[in-house]
């Protein structure tokens, strides 16, 4: 587009918004401060499905040979996708916690350090998407932004299929979702994105689960304003696409460079600021910008505080990114990096929060369940687990931390710079009584009984005799097993009531001994669920996803 046309767009977009000195250059931190009070808007939009809410970026882009998908390759698991992932063919930085997936696919890695086969999930399986949205539901994560790359190539059919699965899972779990186009490498984006929305994706807005803001369906376009070979879209092209979607009645979010207000930055398209100002919501990208708490604080002061001020002044909603940090680069500081971002951005007045990302195992920035310790990664591999800095963390730690960040955003807990989320559920301390014989008493004040292995276990004994005494066995890697009458307690993988009838220790006979802050303990099985006393009214199970009174036990009391 000719320079004259670009200048005309620039002047039109600025008209009525702000008067800038002709000599003003560089990062404009004080733009909003120069505005008169009557032009300031401190709340562009009311609470909706993205304003006042936590949104996670959801890739949903993993597949495996044999999963039934139209692509039938190890999509995003391996650079050579026609071959199984292995030590010489791996496209991820972090290994997922696999204990809740019912379908998984054998890789070329050695067995995990706990002896179980090294398998990975496929996003094409309904159960994969369902369980991941259940995690969102359990942790009060409001919305998922489903990434949609150029759908005109060979990946189109599998992306279409996963979109339908996300819709079903969101409806079933009461979550919201919206389409987030990633225009990276999309040569004919300007025309094809409009066609894709018109012919395919707009149909999803009829779902009760499709996110709406200000009464309009939400769409995000990620990659606007970047100035590189993969994003060769001028500010004028970006503005055309933004205005087209707005003309379709869409609330439009822009995924933009972190320094989107810097008019001198060479990595940003020329004259991009007026284009960004046309967006309903701005979401700057943060991956690679911070790696520790100090950098997070500095970036907030140098960039994000000014972003918020500019957005407030111009009637734009601000949805900054919060990231957990690259696990493999040891950036996470057991959650302190992430909580620092929550605190800064919420006290600054962010209208919403975007988590980057939910399932980005490729970059190591995932909040989805991840291996707790080295027993859950392939033998001989270099994958780090959540305990990499010596702090034991549960597989769901970053899901829970995100949930607490959402509670602070919504005012359900007080604004605090101190991370309230404990790395392990319960948050208590103590020493596991390895080698000792113990009694286990439920919240109903009755003892757990092995039933001598002849029937499912119960928590209904008023006195502790032989069947109510268990030896705490060290199963290795921090796990415990419970032994009575030469038989081990089995979680039965949560498929039936628990029993004490195993002669050897396998994965189902290993438990995490969780110390709760009230002095009780809980037992978490290999399936990620907790043993429940069921109040002593029915046989005990290992199916609970959270700790309540029936999942808490007292030892030797």
N, C-alpha and C positions, 0 to 999 in steps of 0.2 A: 504494500500500500504506500502511496506517495506521502512524503513528509508533510505536505500541506494538509492532507486529510487527517493524518495523525494529530497535527496541531489543532485542527478544528474539534476533534473528539476530546482532546485534552482540555480545551477551553470550555466546551459545553459541560463536561463533567464537573469542572471546578465551579461553574456559575452557581451562585447562591449558597455555596458551601463554606468557602474560606478565601481570604485574601492573603496571598503570600508576598513577601518582599522579593523583588527580582533578584536579589543577591543571596537569598537563603539557599544554602547548599547542604548536602549530606543528610544524616539521620535527623529527622525533624522531631525531637523529643518534646518540644514545647508548643507544637502546633495547637493543641487543644487549649493550652493556657492562654493563647492569644485571642481566642474566641470570646465574644461577649457571653455573659451568663445566660441571656435569653435564648441563645442558639444551642446550648448544651442539652444533651439527652442522656440521662444516666441509666435508663432502662429502655432499650429499643423495643423489646418484645416481652410479653408476659410469659410465665411458665407454660411450657407445652411439652412436646415429645423430645426436643433437643435443648431448649432453653430451660435451665434449672435441672438438667439431667446429666447422667454419665453415659457417654457413648463409647463403645469399643470398636476399633477397626478390626473387621473380621475377614480374613483372607479366604478361608474355605477352599484352598487351592491344592490340597494334597490328594494324590491318587496312587494306586498301586496296580501292578500287573495282576490280573485275575479278579479285580473288584467289580467287574461288570460295567465299568464306565466306558463311554465311547472313545476315550483317549487311550485307555489300556496301557499306560506307561507309569513309571515311578515319578509322577509329576511333582516337581519341587522338592522331592526327597533326594534326588541325585542328579548331578550334571549330565551324566550319561543315563538318561531316563529309560533306556531300553534294557538296562541292567539293574539288578537289585542294589540298593545302597550297601556300601561296605567301607572299610577303612580307606580304600583308595577311590571311592566313588560316593562322596557324601556332600549334600547340599544344605545341611543344617548345622547350627552351632550348639543347639541344646536338644537333649533327648526327652521326649514327652513321658509323663507318667502314664503307663498303659493299662493300669489295673481296672479301669471301668469300661473299657471297650470290649464289646462282645465279638467283634470281627476285627481281625488283624492279619498282617501279611508278613511272611518270613523274609528277613533281610539276609544279606551276606555277612553280617557281623557274627562274631562269636556270641555264645549265650551271655546273658547278663551275668554280673558277678554273683547274683543270688541263684544262678543255675537255670533260670527260665529262658526260653527262646527269645532272641532279639527280634521282636516284631514291631510293626508300625501300623497306624490306622490309615484309612482312606476317607476323605471328606465326601466321597460319593455314597458312602453307606449312610442310610437314614439314621441308624443308631448313633453314629459319630456326631452328626449335627444335633440330634436330639439331646444327647448327654451334655454336649458343650453349651447348649442353650439352657439346660437344667442348671448347669453351674452358674450361668448368669442369673437365673431366677433365684437360686439359693443365696446368692451374694448381692441381691438387689441391684444388679447392673441393668440399667433401664433399656438400652438401645444398642443395636449392632449396625454398623455401617458396612454393608457387604461390598467388598471391592469388586469392581468390574473393569477389567482391562479390555483392550480392543477385541470385540466379540466377533469380528468378521473373519478371523483366521481359523486354524484347526482347533483352537481351544474353545471356540464358541459353543458347541453343543454341551460340553461338560459344564461350562459356566452357567448356561441356561438351566441345566438340570439341578445344579446346586442352588440356584436362586429359588427354585420351586421348593426344595427341601428346607431352605432357610425360612421361607414363608410359613410352611407347615409347623416347623419347630417354634417359631416366634408366636404363632397363634396358640399353640398348645401350652406355652409357658408364660403367656401374658407379657412377652417382651415386644418391643418395637424394632423395626428395621427400616433401612432405606438404602437406595442404590448410591454407591460412591464410585463414580467413574474415575479410573486412573488412566490418564491420557498419555502416559509414558510410551514413546515409540509409536504412537498411533498417527500414521502419516496423514490420512484423510479424515482426521478427527472432526473438523469443522462441519462437515456435511453428515458423516456417518453417525456421529453421536446423536444428532437430531432424529435420524431415521430409526436408530435403535430404540430411542425413548418412545417414539411415536408408535412403532410397530410391535414392540415387545415389552419393554419395562414399564411403561405407563399403566399397563393392565394390572400391575401389582398394587397400584394405589387404592384399588377397591377393597383390599384386605383390611380387616380390622386391626391388623398388626403393623400396617405401613405407617411410618412416622409422619405426623402432621405438625406443622408449626404455624401459628397465626391462621389456622384453618386451611393451610396449603400443604400438599405433599412435599416432602423434603428430598432434595437431590444434592449431592456434593460432587464437585469436579476437582480432583486432585491433580496438581501439575500446572496450574495457572501461574504465569509470571516467571517461571524458571527460564533461564537463558542458556540452554545447552543443546547439544545435538539431539537428545531424546525429547526435548520440549521446544521445538522450533516455532512456537505459536506467538505471533506478535501480540502486543497489547490490544490492538484493534480486533484481531481474530478472537481473542479471549472475551472481549467485551461483546462481540456479536453473539457468541455462544451464551454468555450470561443473560443477555437481554432476550434471546430467543426462549430460554427456559422460563424466565420471568413472564414472558408473554403467554406461556402455556399454563400460567397459574401456579408455578412452582416456587417454593421457598428455596433459594439457592445458596449453598455453602461453597466457599472456595478454599481448597488446600493450596497454600501459597508458601513462598520461601520465608524462612524465619525472619529475615531482614527486609520484609516487604515494603517498609516505609523509607528505606534508605535510597534516596534518589540518585546516589552516586555509585551504588553497587553494580559491579559488572556482571554478576551472576543473575541479575534480574532484568527482565525485558524493559527496554526504554519506555518511559511514560506509563509505567504500570500502576502508579498510585491512583489515578482517576478510575482505572478499570477496577481495582480492588474495592474502591469506594462504592461501586455499583452493586456489590454483593450484599445479600441479606445477613450473612454470617461469615466471619473470617477465621480460618483455622491454620495458623502457621506451623510448618513442619519442623520438628525438633531433633530428629535422629541425627546423631553426629555433632550436635551443638554443645552438649554437656556430658560430663562423665563422672562428676562427683558433686557433693553437696555445695562446695564453695562455688563451683562453676554454675550450678543451678541458681544460687543466690545472685551471683553477678549478672547472669543473663536476665533474670527477672528485673533487676534494677536498671540495666542498660537497654533492654528491649521491651519486655513484656508489660511493664508498668506503663510505658509510653503507648504501646499498642492498645491497652485498655482505655487510656485517656482519649486516644484518637477515635476509637470505635464509639465510645460514649458520646463524643462530640458530634459524630456524624450519623448517629442513629443506626449503627451496625452492631449486631450481636457478636460477641467475642467468644470463641471456643478454642482456647489454647490446648496444646498437646501436653499430656503427662506421660512419661515413659518410665518403666521400671529400671532400665539400664541393661547393658549388654552383659549377660551372665558370664559368658566365656571370657570377657575382659575384666571380670571382677569389679564391675561398676556399682553393684546394687546396694552395698552396705546394709544387707539384710533389711531392706525396706526404707532406710532413712533417706536415700536419694529421692524415692518416689513421694514420700510424705512431705519432704521439703517443698516439692513442686505443688502438691495439693495446698499446703498452707499458704504459700506465697500467692498463688493464683486466686484462691477463694477469698483471702483477705483483700485482694486487689479488686474484687468485684466481677470475676469472670461469669458470663451468662451461662456457660456450659463447659464441660470438660470432655476432651477426646483422648482416649487411651490408645497409645500406639506401642504395641498392638495386642490383640487377644491371643492369636495363634501364630505369631511370627517366630517360629522355631528357627527359621533360616538366619535371622539376624540376632537371635538370642534375646529379643526384647519382648517375649511373650509373657502374659500373665496367666494363661491357661496352665493347668496342672503339669508340673515339671518334676523330674526326679528329685527325691529328697536327699539321697546320698548315693555313694558309689555302688551300692549293691544293686541299684536299678539301671545302671548303664552297662553297655556291652564290655565284656572283659577285653582289656588291651586297648580300649579307646581312650581318647583324651577329653571326653565330655565332662564338664564340671556340673555339679549338682547344686541345689539351693543352699547346701551347707558349706559352700566353698570357702567362706571366711571363718569357719569354725562355729557359726551359729546354726543350731538345728532348726530347720524350717519345714513345716508341713507342705505337702505337694500343692495344697490350695491356698498357700499363704498370700500370694499376690492377688488372688481373687478376693480374699477376705479384706485385704488392705484396700483394694479398689472400692469394695462395698463401704468401708468406713470413710473413705474419701467422699463418696457420694452422700453419706449421712451428714458429713460436715458441710458439703455444698448446700444441702437442703435445710440446714439449720437444725437437724435432728440431734446432733451433738455439738458442743461448743467449739468455736474456733480454737485450735491448739497447735502449737509448733511441735509438741511432743507426740510422737507416733503412738496411738492407742492400741494398735493391732499387735498382738503377740505372735511371734514367729511360729509357735506351736499352740494349737487349740488348748485352752486351759490356762496356759501361761504360768503354771506353778513350777516349783523347783523341788528337787529331791533326788534320792538315789534309788535306783531300781534294786529290789532285794534279790538279786541273783543268788541261786542256790538255797534260798530259804523256803520253808514251808509256811504258807500263809492261808488265812481265811479271807473270803471276799464277801462283803455285805452290801446289799443294794439299798436304794433310797427308801424301800419299804421296810427297812430294818430287819430283813431276813437274809439268810446266807445262800450263796450259790452252791448248787450241788451238781456233781458229775453224773449222778444217777447210776454210778458204777458202769457207765458205758452201755447200759441196756436200753436207754431211751434218751430222747432229747433232754438237754440240761434245763434246769429250772432254778429260779431264785425264790424259794418258798420255805426254807428250813429255819425253824426257830432256834435250833442249836447246831453247833458245828461238830460233826463227828468225822469218821474216816472219809466219807464221800465229799465232805465240804472242806477238805484241806488239799492245797495244791502246791507243788514245788515249782518255783519260778526258774525256768531253765534259760540260760543264755543261748539264743539261737544264732548269734553272730550279727554283725552290722547294726548293733543297737536294738535288735528285735528280741522279744521274749516269747517263750512257749510255756504253756501251763500243763503240768503233768499230775495225773491222779491215777493210782492203781495201775501204774506202768502204761497208761494210755494218755495221749495228748488231746487237748481241746482243739477242735477244728471249727473254723468260721463257716464251713460249707460254702464258702464264696458267696454267702448271702442268698443262696438259692433255696435253703430250707433252714429249719431251726438248728442251732449249734449242737454238736455232740462231743463227747469225750471218749473216743473209741479208736484213735489212730495209733498205730505202732511206730510210726516214724514221723519226723518233722519235714513237711513240705511247705510250699508257700501259704497254704490255707491254715497251717498250724503256727504261723508267725504273726505277732502282733506288736504294734507300737504301744508302749506304756506311757500314757499321757498324764502328766501332773496338772491337775486343775488348781486354780488359785484358792479354792476353799478347802484344800487339804485332801480332796478325793482324787481318785484316778479314773481314767477311762482307757478302754482297750480298743484300738483301731486295727481292723483286719487288713489283709492283703488286698481286699476289694475296695479299700478306701473308706469303708463304713465302720460304724462303732457298734460294739456289743451292747445290747439293751437287755435289762432285766425283765422288760415288759411288765414291770410292776408286780411280778410274781403271779399274774393271772393266766398267762399262757407260757409256752416254752420260750426260752431265750433265743434271740436272733442276733445276727450281725448285719444289719441293713440300714441303720440310721445314719443320715448324712450330717447331722449336727448333734451336739452334746446338750441334752436336757437332763432333768433329774434322773430319769430311768437309765441314762448312760453313765452315771457317776456311781463309783463304788468306794467303800472304805476298806482298808486293809488292816487285818488283825484287830478288829474292834467288835 
